[in-house]
Amino acid sequence: MSHGPAIAILAGALTLGGCGYSNNIFWETAAPPPPAKAAILAAAAPEAASARKPFVVIRFERADPDYRTALYDALHGALERRPDVEFDVVAVTRDTTAAQRDLASVVHSLAAMGMPSERISLSSVAASDDATDEVRIYLR
């Protein structure tokens, strides 16, 4: 499943995100990894995602679920424990349009929280059933 253009659009959304959170915890981080490393990790994420336990699961069972506060709290806690942590954001669905929509929503939320794009890799995997429509966030 190729999502090259969608990933590029979502990466652009990271740089254009607003500042929706006044407590911007994400800017005081270590230097970002080189871009080549991020591209390699993004390509490897689908295989690794099936064997790992997700740190956060956001279910898109209805339009615009209210996940942002819980996501912020979870990421804040992860960064307190591991300031150099990076995140794999994986859409899990059989619907390509839903995968792009869900990833865009989560990426926009992360950008609004101040998360640097260098700390995020994006990918999608096909769900094992038609009902699954979620985004999983893994720590690396």
HELIX and SHEET records of a PDB file:
HELIX    1   1 GLY A    4  LEU A   16  1                                  13    
HELIX    2   2 PRO A   35  ALA A   51  1                                  17    
HELIX    3   3 ARG A   68  ARG A   81  1                                  14    
HELIX    4   4 THR A   96  ALA A  112  1                                  17    
HELIX    5   5 SER A  117  ARG A  119  5                                   3    
SHEET    1   A 4 VAL A  56  ARG A  59  0                                        
SHEET    2   A 4 ASP A 133  LEU A 139 -1                                        
SHEET    3   A 4 PHE A  87  THR A  93 -1                                        
SHEET    4   A 4 ILE A 120  VAL A 125  1                                        
END                                                                             
